[in-house]
Structure formats: C-alpha cells, structure tokens
Amino acid sequence: MHALSRLAPEVRQYLLVTGNYWAFTLTDGALRMLVVLHFHALGYTPLQIAALFLFYEIFGVITNLVGGYLGARIGLNRTMNIGLAMQVVALMMLTVPAAWLTIPWVMGAQALSGIAKDLNKMSAKSSIKLLVPNGQQSTLYRWVAVLTGSKNALKGVGFFLGGALLAAIGFRGSLLIMAAALSLIWVSSLVLLRKDLGKAKAKPKFRELLSKSQAINVLSAARLFLFGARDVWFVVALPVYLSAVFGWDFWQVGGFLAFWVIGYGIVQSLAPAITGKRRGQVPDGHSAFGWALLLAGLPAGIALGLGTEWPPQAVLLGGLLLFGALFAVNSSLHSYLIVSYAKADGVSLDVGFYYMSNALGRLVGTLLSGWVYQGYGLEACLWISSAFVLLAALISIALPHRDHAIKPTG
C-alpha cells in the first residue's frame, strides 16, 4: 500500500482500476465454467445451457447503453463499485439449496452477473481515456492492450479455476469462496478509487445515449459480428463437444479453455508490437479490415478439416489456438480504436454504446452456439463463425484511415 501511494496519481488510479478489473474477471470466468459444466453434468441440453446465459447477454446489451450514461453522470468509480457489489450478490444467489436452482432462478442470477460485468468493463475501459494525456496515442494503445490482454489472460485462469474448484469442492463451495474474495476487493475499491473519475463536466441528457459518430457506429457494427463469431462456437458448443465427443473431464475442459484464453490475452497485450507500434504506427480502419480478413477463413478451414480423416483433436485444438491468436489481435485493435475515437468528456457514453454492440454480438453468438450445435453440430457453428468474421471485415472498410505514422511515446 505504501509503494502504491508513491506512484504518480494517474498510474496509481490505472493500477487500481486494472486490479478491480482483474479480480472481477477471475470470478466471471470461473462462474461461466461452473455453470456450463455443472448443469451439463446434471443433464441439461446445450440449448438449455445457452438459455441460462440469455439474460446475462441481454442485460449486458442494456447495461452498456445505460451504464455509459450513468458513468458520465455519477462517475466511473461508482459504476465500477456497483458492478463489484452486484457480482457478489449474483454469486450468493447461486449458493441456495439445489432444489431452488431452477432455470428462471439461475437466469436471474446470470442477469445480475451480466449487468455487473458490463458495468465493470465499461468503467475500466473508459477510465484509461482519462488517465492518458491527450495526443499520446501510442501510450493509449499500449495501456489499452495491457488492460485488455491481462484481463483475458485472467479470464482464462478463471476458466481453469472454475473447473478445478468444481472438481475439488463442488458448486456451492466454489461460489462462497469467490463471493468472499470479491467482497474484500469491493471494500478496498470503495476506499481507494478516485471519486470524480469520468464524471462529465456537462451532465449528459438521456437522448445522447446513441452515438452521433459515424466511426463509432461502424466500429460497433464490426464488433458485433466479430464477437458473435467467437461465441457461436466458444460459449456452449466447444465445452460440450470436448466433454461429450472427446470424453474430457472437468479438469481437462477447464484447462484447455483456460490455456486458450490465457494465450489469447497474452497476444492481446503484445498486439501493439505485432501491428507495427515499433515502426511508429498505430492501427486505423485499414488495419481492422486486414486483420479481420486474415481471420475470416480459419473457422471454415477447421470445419473442413473435421470432415476429413485427419485426427479431429489435432485439427480442432490446433485450429482454435491459431484462431485465438488472430482473434486477439483483432480484438485489441478494436479496443484501441474505440478509446481513440471516443470523446474525452463523457467518454463512457461512446464506450458504453460500443460495448452494447459487443454484448449484442455475444448474445447472438451464445444463442446460436446452443441452438446450432444441438441441431447441426460443431462444424455448422464454425461455418457461421467464418461468415460473421467476413461481415466484420467488410464493415471495417468504412472506418477512417490514417495517412501518417506517429512517433511512439512512453
């Protein structure tokens, strides 16, 4: 704590925001794995498991839109702390006796968790815009990449943690441990996080929720299809396939998904170097188009490979590892572009609108993941994934292009 107090105020706040985001992300990843594996073991169908996440994604769409407005009016510190508190309540809701864990009850808890997650994410991403001096686009790109990449690496740890806890101490015990740990983080955040962070100078009106920026609208549309392309195979289809077809246990499923997301997060953190920051470049619309186009054919290639006599585990797992690396660069580019495009005053309005589209893409992907897998199998999910990435690439053509490089800073 003493070492933290000696840092520059902006760095100290960045570390606090990042620490909150990390802690929340661990519980979010673990909770998702706990719910998928626990209810699959109870005999729920893939479509029923997808339905458990329906309100999680629907309320994520609403929260990103309204949460950006709230962040601009009451401050990002408050929206972040509200998100932490709501996640604790959501975890405790699932510790009730097994007879109470009906589909509507679990959906309600997941709805609360979805609100909490997107309040927390919107607050963290918006805060960075305010903590980096104007004009330092290279520094902004690096900070966004580190926050986003580290978050996803920890989400992967959360997946493994969820599978490991479920195998070791069961569903209820896992939830109680996570709720207790997150409660301590919440209390610390109430004390340490700056009180006026992100509060707009002019109080925004409710009608200003929808973005007036063409660049943000185009990027939001591309983001919708990009994340739909991931979740259409990742949320329900893949863990159920690994368990049902490959015969993997909780540890193996959780371990692979953890490894995938950790690697994905590491590549996100390295995205500035991969995309040319060392040559004095930051991404633009042309970069977003090129990297999405590079990714577009890969899921279809995996689907074709599964229809051959090649070893299915090598085709699927190898292909998805490559998908994770390319997807990570795409996601990191998008995360930088939205923070770069957003206005500094009331930044959460633009970021919230953008992540509303992100949540809508996850919602579509989640529903398709359960429905398409149950009816047509994993290969069909992968074909849809390719189509969605191609749409994201085509939409990105309309994003602004930069005509010059900048000098790296920091």
N, C-alpha and C positions, 0 to 999 in steps of 0.2 A: 504493500500500500504506500509506503514511504517512497519507493522508487517511482511509482506511478505519479505521485504528486510533483516530482521533479521534472517531468516531461513538459513540453510545450502544451498549452491548453488544447489546441486543435488535435495534436497527436493523442493526448490523454482521452479526449472525447471519442476519437476514432477507435481507440483500443477498447473503450467501454462499450461502444455500440457493437463492435465486432464480437466482443466477449458475450454480450447478450444474445447476439445472433447465433453464435456457436452453440451456446447452451440450449437454446430453443431448438436448433436444428437437430441436435442429438436426440432429443425426445421425440421430435416429429418423425425422423427416420425410423426410430425404434418402434414407435406406435404403429406406423404403417405396416411394418413387418409383423408385429404382434397380431394385428387384426387379420391380415391376409392368411398367415399360417395357422392361427388359432381357429378361425372359422372354416378354413379349408379342412382342417383335421376333424371338425365337427360335422362335416358332410355337406357344407354349403356348396352350391354350384358356382362356376366362375361368374355368371351373370348376377347371382345373389351377392357375391363378394363385391363386385363392381358397384352394386346398388348401395352397399354400406358407405361408399365414398361419394355418393351422389350429392348429398348436402354439403360435404366437405368442399367439393369443387364449385357448386352453385353459390354457396355463401362466400367463397373466395372471389368470385366474379363481382358480387355486390360489395364486398369489403374493400377491394382495391379501388373501386369507384368512389364510395363514400368515405373510405379511410383517408384518401388523399385530401379530400375536403376537410376532414376533421384535423389532420395533421397540420394543415395550413392555418386553421383557426385556433387550435388549443396547444399546438406544439408537438413535435415528433417524440419528445421524451415521454409524453403522456400516452400517445398511441402505442409506443413500444411497451410501456409498462402495463397497459391494459391488455395487450396481447399475451404477455407473460402470465398475468393472473388468470386469463381465460383458459390458457393451456393447462394450468394446474387444475382448474375446475373440470375440464374435459377429461383429464386423466383419472380424476377421482370418480367421475360418473361411471367409468367402466370397471370400478372395483366393487360394484354391487354384487349380490349373490347371482349365481349363474342363471337362475330362473328368471331374473329381471332383464337379462341381456337379449331382449327381443330385437328384431330388425329395426323398428322405429326408435327404440332407446339408443341403440348403437349409432344409428344415423344422426340422432340428435347430438350425441357426444362428438361425432365426427364434424357436424356442422359447426359446433363451438370451436373445435380444433382448427377448422379451416379459416374461420374468422380470425382466430389468434395468430395463425401462421402468416396470413397475408398482412395483418396489421404490423407484425414484427418485421417482415421482409420489406414492406413499403417504407417503414420508418428507417431501417438500416440503409437501404439504397439511397433514399432521399437525403439522409444526413451527410453523405460523402460530398455531395454537390456543395454543401455549405462549409465544409471543412477544408476544401482545397482552394487556394487563391485563384481568382479569375485569370484566364489566359494560360494556365498551366495544364494544357490538355494531356500532355504525356504523363504527368503525375496523376491526373484524374484517371486515366486509363489504367495505370498500374495499381492504384488503390482499389478501383472497382474490380479489377481482375483478381487481386488478392482476396478481397472480401468474398466475391462470388465463388472463386475456386476453393478457398478454405472451407466455406460453408458446405459445398457439395462433397468435399472430401469427408467432412464430419458427418454429413448425412449418410454416407457410405458406412462409416463407423457405426452410426445409429442403426442401419440395417443389420449389421452383424450383431450389435448389442441386443437388438430385439430378438433375433433368432437364438442367441446364446442364453439370454435371460429366460426365454420361454422354455428352452430345454432344461435349464438348471433349476429355476424356482417357480415356474408356472406363470400364467397370465396375470393373476391378481397381484402377486408379489412384485412382479416386474413394474406394474403400474404404480404401486405405492412407493417404490424406491425412486422412480423418476419424478413423481409429484413432489416428494420431499426435497430432492436436489434442486428442482426448478424453483421451489418456493424460496430457497436461500438466495438464488440468483435474483429473483424478483425484488426481495427486500434490499439487496445491495444496489440494484438499479434505481430504486426509489430515492436512495440517499445520494448517489454519486452522479447521475446523469444531469446535464445542464438543463435548466428549467425552461428556457425560451428557445430551445433548438428547433428551427424550422418554422416558427410561427411567422406568418406573413405580415408585412407592415400594414397592408390594406386588407381588411377582412374580406375573403372571397365570398361571392354570392353562390347560392346553390346551383344556379343555372350555368355556372362556369365549370361544372364538373367535366363536361365533354371538351376534349382538346380542340383548339382552333388551329393548331399547327398541322400543315399537310405532312411534314416529315414525320411527326409523331404518329399521325393516323396511319401512314403507310407502314412504318416500322411495327406498329401494333398489330396490323393485319398479318404481316410476315411472321411475327412472334406467335400468333395464334396457331398457324399451321405448323411452325417449327416444333412447338411443344406438343401439339396433337400428334405429330409424327413420332415423338419419343414414347408418349404414354399409351399409344394404341397397342404397343406390344409389351411395354415395361411394367405397367401397374398390376395387371391381373394375369395376362396371358403367359408371360415368361415365368414367374414363380410357380404358377400352377403346372405349366409344362415341365419344368425342371423336377417338380415333385411327382407328377403323375406319369410322365413318359420316361424320364431318366431314373426315377426311383430315388431321388435325393432326399435326405432327411433335413430337419430344420437348420442344423448347423451348416450343411452344405449349401442350401439355398440362400440363407442369410449371408454366408461367407462369400459366395460368388457375387451377389448383388452388392455387397459391401465393397469388394475389390473393384467392381465395375465403377461404382460411384466415386470411390476414393481416387482411382486413376483419372476419371473424368474431371474431378475437382483439381487435381494436380495440373492437368493440361490447361484447364481454365486459367489457373494462376500464371502459367507460362505463356499464355496467348499473346501478350504484348511482344515478347521476343519472337514468337513464331510468325506473327503477322507484320513484322518489319519495324518495330519501335527503335531498334538499334540503328536502323538506317534513317532515322529521323521521320518516320511515318506513323500516323495514327489511322484507324480504319475510317472508311466512308461507305457510301452506298454501293460502290463498285466492289469493295471488299466483301460486303454482306452477300451480294449476288454470287460472286465467285466461289466463296466457301460453301454456300448452300448448294450450288450446282455440283460441287465436288462430292457432297454427301448424298445427293438425291438417288443415285443408282445403287447404293450399297445395300439397303434393305431388300430390294428386289433380287440382287445377286445372292443374298443369303437364302431367300425363299427358293430360288432356282437350285442352289446347292443342296438344300434339304430334300429336293426331289430326285437327286442322283444317288449313286451307290457310295458316295463318299461318306466317311464316318460322320454321323449327324452331330456328335458333340463337338468335334473339331470345327465343322462348318459353322455351327450356331455360336459357339463361345468365341471362336476367333473372329468371326464377322462382327459380333456385337462389341468386342473390345475395340476394333477399328472404328466402328460406328461411334462409340463413346468418345474416342479421341477427336474425331472430326466434329461431332456434335458439340463438344466442349468449346472448340474454337468459335463455332457459330454462336453459341450462347454468350460467350464472353464478348464478342463483337457487339451483339445486340445490347448487352448490359451497359457497355461503354457508350454506345450511341444514344440511348435514351437519356442517360445522365448528361451527356454533352448537349443534346437538343433541348433539354428542359430549361425553363426559366428559373433563375436563382430565387426570385421572390415567389413564394408559394410553390416551390419545386415539387412538393408532394402531389399537387394536382396533376401535373403531367406524368409523373412516375406512377401514380395510382391508376390513371387511365390506361397506361401502357400495360401494367401488370394485371389489369382487369382482362385485357385480351389474352395475356399469358394464362390466367386462370380459366378463361373460356376454352382455350386450346386444351388444357389439362382435362376439363370436364368432358369435352367431346372425345378426347383420347381414352379416358377412363371408361366411359360408357361403351365405346366401340371395342375396347380391349376385352371386356367381359362378353359382350354380345357376339362379336365376330369370332372370337376364339371358340366359344361354345358351339356356334353353328358351323364354322368353316375351318377352324384350326389356326395354328400359329403362322403358317405361310400366308394366309389371307391378311392377317394383321400386318405382316411385313410389306406386302404389296401396297396396302393403304398408306403405310409409313412413307414409302418412296413417293407416292403421289402427293402427299402433304408437303414433303420437303421440296419437291419440284414447284409446287404452288408458292411456297415461301420464297424460293429463288426468283421466280417470275415477278412477284410483287416487289421484291427488293430493287428491281431495275429502276423504279420510280423514286428511290431515295436520293438525297443530294450527294454530289460528288465533290471532293476537294481537288483543287488544281495545283496544290503545292504541298510540300512537306513542311514539318515543323521541327524545330530543334528540341531534342529531348531535354527535360529538366529534371531536377532532383537526382 
